[in-house]
Amino acid sequence: MTKTHSNRTLHYYMTVLPVILMFFLVFHNPDLSAKENISEFTFNPQSEYWPTKGWKTSTPEKQGMSSKILVEIFEEIENRNVDITSLLVVRNGYIVVEANRYYAETIHPIYSSTKSVVSAVFGIALSKGHIKNIDQTLPNYFPELSHKNGEEKKASITLKNLLTMSCGFEWPEVQMGYSNPENPAIQMLKSSNTIQYILNKPVKQQPGQNFNYNSGCSHLLLAVLKRTGLNVADFAQENLFTPLGIPKSQYIWSQDPNGIPNGGYGLNMRSRDMAKFGYLYLKGGNWEGKQIIPKTWIEESTKKQIIMTWGGFVADHYGYKWYIHSFGFHSLGARGQYIFVIPKQELVVVFTSNLPRFQIVIPIDLVKSYVIPAVIASRPLLENEEAIATLKSKSKKFKDNQF
């Protein structure tokens, strides 16, 4: 073999073999393949300004939206006689629609939208090393479980199972309805030892196998943080609410008898502060150039982690305390408390409501039918003065409850 031929052969193997090796790793290593498609959405961390001290407002047209289409939201609410108490639409960081039945400063019970906030607090604690990883099992934090015979399934429940509400406990929360005083979601907070009440429930399904709506899962996540030595309320205030410009006076978070914030449905917030929380997720966890929540946690939380068992009602997939759609993701609290995050259109939409169960998905319909279609362009549009005036009038009538 000539020296020239030998060099060419060496060059071939030096250039081709790494490509073949990379191909093998990507397509035959499930972990690496998963990392290549880590998120359902793309998050833009940039913002023209940050609403820490307050939101700026804009006409829809300046943000590339149609006022005429947005007017139709109010017409639909009127026609269907829907009891929505506040509506907030933010595009590109600017409020383009705001309507309140009461006052902008009203603190609303957001019920199970609290769960999405719990996910954020938990993700922050994980990033700071208070939690090792989400594959840890409950006995790591509740060692009393490891001493019980016949509780192998319960001892195998992971933190991830709690995040995806697939812990397997016998927990007929949705099936019973919240008017039933025997509902476990109500009973757990009446118990003198909330955590023990949850842990005493039998495990009926293999953990991680099926989604089953369970407010106890969210509460256990905060109990885990307390077991690490954290004051959960102070930790949330310091690491989440304060950076967003949300002081303690602007929200109420009820606690269980043991001093743990109610992780299932205990938070009360202003609509504008709900929008701040949504905007934090829209920006991939970034706020004023600081990573408040790790981007990887935002991405993992908003992936399709588990298939829901509600037959397409509300959503088909669930993440870490977020409902996942192709257009975006949202929180959901009883009676219609929503925080929508729609990354592709740079939108955050907030609803607070007093809806009966059969109307609970109406805000989802309004977002899909009117808010998203109202996004026309990424640049400013010509002002539609007539439609803008109508939109302002509809917002005022909404406030004055003159429908």
N, C-alpha and C positions, 0 to 999 in steps of 0.2 A: 504494500500500500504506500503510495507516495505521500510525502509530507503535506502537499496541498489537499489531497483527497482526505487525509486524516483530519485536517483542520476543518474541512467542510462537514465531515461526519460529526465531529465534536460540536460544531456550531448548530447542526440540525438538532442534536439531542438537547443542547442547552436551551434552545428556543421552543422546540415542540413539546418536549416532555413536561415542562411546567404547565403548559396549556392543558395537556391531557390530564395531569394530576389535578388541576383546579376544576376541570369538568367533572372528574370523578368525585371530588369532595363536595361540590355544590349539589350534584344530583343524587348522590348516594349517602350523604350525611344529613339526616333530617334536621339537626340543630342548625347547621349552616344554611340550609335551604329556607328554614323558617325565618332566619334573620334577614334574608334578602327581601322578604315581604312582611316586614314587621308591623305595618300599620295599614288600616283601611283608608286612612286619610292623610293628606299633606297639610302640615301646619306652618303658617307664616308668622315668625316671631316679631316682625316689624310692625310698628304702629306710628302714625303721624303724631300722636300724643298719647299720654296715659291718663285714664280717668280716675286716678287715685284721689284727687281732690274734687272730682265732680265730672259729669259727662258734658260734652259739647253736643249741641243740636245742629241739625241740617235739614234742608228740604230733601225729599227723596231723590229728586232729579240731580242734585249736586253729587249724590252718591251712586248715580247710575240706575236709579229705580223709578218706577212709574207710580206717581201718586194716584192716577186713575185706577190702577189695579188694586192698590192698597185700600182705596175707598170701599172696594167690594167686600173687604173683610168685615167692615162695620155693617154693611147691608146684609151680609149673611148672618151676622150675630143678631141683627134686628129681626130678620125674617124667621129665624129658627128659635128666637126668644131664648138665647143662651146666656146663662148667668156667669159671664166672665167679669171679674172685678178689676183686673188691670191687664194691660197689653203694652208691651215694649218691644220695638224692633230697632236693632242696632246694625248699621252697616258701615264697614271700614272704621269702626270706633265711634261713629256718630249716631245719636238717637234720631231716627227719621220718623218714628211714630211713637207717641206716648199717650195713653188714655187710662184714666183712673176713675172708678166709680166713687172712690172716697178721696184720699189725699195721696200725693206722691210719697209722703213720709210714713204712710201706713205700714206697720210691721205685720206681714201676713204669715199665718202658719203654713209652712211649705210641706208639712207631713213627710211622705217618703222621699221627697227630693233631698231630704237630709242625708239619705244613703249615699248620694253622689258626693256630698261634702265629706262624709266619713271616708270614702275611698281616697279623696285627696289628702286628708290628714294622715291616713295610714301610709300612703305613698311617700309623704314627706318624712314620716318617722322611719320608714324603711331606708330611705336615702341617707339618713343621719346615723344609721347603724343601730337603732334601737331594736330593730327586728333583723334576724339573720337572713331569712329568705321566706318566700310564701309557700314553700313546700314543707315547712315545719308543721308538725302535728300538734293538736291541742294539748297533749300531755307535757309539751315543752313549756307551756304557760299555766296549765292546770294539772299539776302532777298527781292530784288526787284521782284523776281518771285512770291512771295506769295501775292502780291498786284494786280495781273492781273486776271481778270475774264476769265473763260473758259480755264484756264491753269492748271487744276487739274492734268492731266497726267504729264505735264512737272514738276510740283512741287513734284511729287512722284518719280522722277528719283533718284536713290541712287548712291552712290559712287561705289558700286559693279557693278551696271549697266554700269557705265563708264569703269570699268576694264574689263568687258566681252564684251564690244561693243554691248550692248543690250539696249541702252538708248531710242530707239524708234523714234529718230528724222528722219524726211524726209531728207535723205542724200545719194543720188545716186552716191557715189564716185567711186566705182568699175564699176558700170554700165556705167557711162559716159566715163571713161578712162581719163588718165592724159594729153592727148594732147588737150583735150577740155578746153578752158580757163574758161568756166562756171562751171567747176568741183568745188563743195563746198570746197574740200580740198585746192584748189588753191585760191579760192575767200576769204576764211577766213583770210589768211595772207595778202591779199591785202587790207583788210578792215582797217580803222583807229582804229577800236575797235574790235579786233578779238573775244573777249569773247562775246560781244553783238551780233555779227554776228551769232555765234553758238547758243546762247540762243534764238535768234529770230526765229530759224527754227521751223516749226510746228512739233508736235509729232503725227506720223501716226500710231504707234503701241504701245500696252501696254508695258511700260518699263519692262525689264526683260524677255519678252516673246520670242523674236527672236534675233539671231545674225545678225547684219548688219554692214559691215565694215565702220568705221567712225573715221577718224583721229582727228575729233573735240573732241571725247571722251577723247583721250589721252591728248590733249591740255588743256581741262577743268580740268583734274586732277592736272596739274601744276598750273593752275589758282587758284584752291582751296588752294594749298599750299601757293601761294602768298597772298590770302585772310587771311591766318592765321598769316601773318606778316613776312614770310620767304623771304629772297632773294634766289630764287630757284637755280640760277646758283652757288652761293657761297655754299649753302647747299649741292648740289650735289658734288661739288669739295671737300669739307671738309669731307663729310661722305661716299663717294663712290670712287671717282677717286683717291684721295690722298692715302688712305690705300692700294690701288692696285698698287701704284707707277706710276700713270698716271698723269703727270703734265699738266697744262693748255696749254703748248706749243705743246702738242701731240694730241690735239683734238680741233675741232671747233664745237660750238653749236649755231646755228643761233637763233635769237630772233624775236618775233613779234613786232609790233610798240609800244606795251605797256611794252616791256622789259621782257617778259616771254619767256623762252627757248621754241622753237618749239617742242612740245611734240609729234607731229604726225610723223615728218620725218626730223628733222633738225640737227641731229648729224653726225659728220664726224670723223672717227677714223682710227688708224693703225690696220692692221690685227692682230698683236701680242697683241694689247690692247683689241680687240674684244675677243680674246682667253682668256685673263685674266678675263674678265667679265663672260665668259662661265665657266671658272674654278671656279670662286667664287660660281656659282650655283651648279657645280658638287660637291663642298665641303660643300653643304648645308648652304651656307652663311658665313661659317667660313673662316678666313684668318689670318694666323700667330697666331692661337690660340684665336683670337678675333672674336666675332660674329658680322660681319659687317651688315648682313641682318638677321633678326630672322629666325631660321629654320622653324618655323611654317608658316612664310610668303612664304618661298621657297616652302614648301609642298603644301600650298593652291594655290599658283600661278601656279603650275605644275599639278594640278588636272584637270580632265575633268569637267570644270565648266558649259559649254554650248555647245550644238550641233551646229556645223557650218552649213550654208545653201549653201555651194558650191558644193554639190553633190560628196564629196570625193576628190575634187580638193584641193591639198596641204595637208589638214588634215580633219578629221571628227569632232574633238573636239578642243575647245579653253579654255585656262585657264585665268589667269590675264596677258594678253599681250604675251602669249606664245602659240604656236601651239603644241598640244599634240598627240603623237603617242604611240603605245605599246612599241616601242624600246627606246623612249626618247622624248625630246621636243626641239623646236627650235624657234628662231626669224625668221622674214622674212622681207626684204626690197625690194622695187621695183628693177627690173633688176637682182635680185638674190643675195641679201646680206644676208647671213645666219650665225647664230651662233647655232650649234647643241650641245646639252648636252646629253650624253648617259651614265647614271650612272652605269648600270650593267657592261659595258665594260670599265669604267673609261676613257671615250673618250670625247674630245672636238674637234669639226671640224668647221672650218671657211671657208666660200667662199665669195669673192667679185667678182662681175660679171657685165657684160653688156649684159644681155640676153633679147631677145624679149619675149613677154608675153607667147607665145606658148612653150617656152623652160624653163619657170620659175621653173618647178619642177625637172629639170635634176639633180641639186645638191642633192635632196632628193633621187633620184634613185641611184646616185653614192655612197652615204652613205650606203644605204640598200644593194646594190649589191656588193660593194667592201670594204668599210672601215670596216663595222661590220664583214663581213666574214674573213677579214684579221686578226682579233683577234683570235689567235689559243690557247693561254695558258696564265695563270697568272704568269708563270715563264719565264725566258729567254730561247730562242731557239738557236739552232746552227746557226751561221752566214751563210747566203747564199751570199757569196761574189759576185757572178755573178749578182744576182738580186739586191743587194745593189748598185753595180756599175751602173746598168741600171737605177735604180731609181734616182741616182744622175745625170745621163746624161739627163734623161727626165726632171728633175727639171731645169737643166741649159738651155735646149732648150726652156722650157716654159718661162724662164726669158728672153732669147734672142729672143723670138717670132719667132722661126725657124720652126714652124709646117708647 
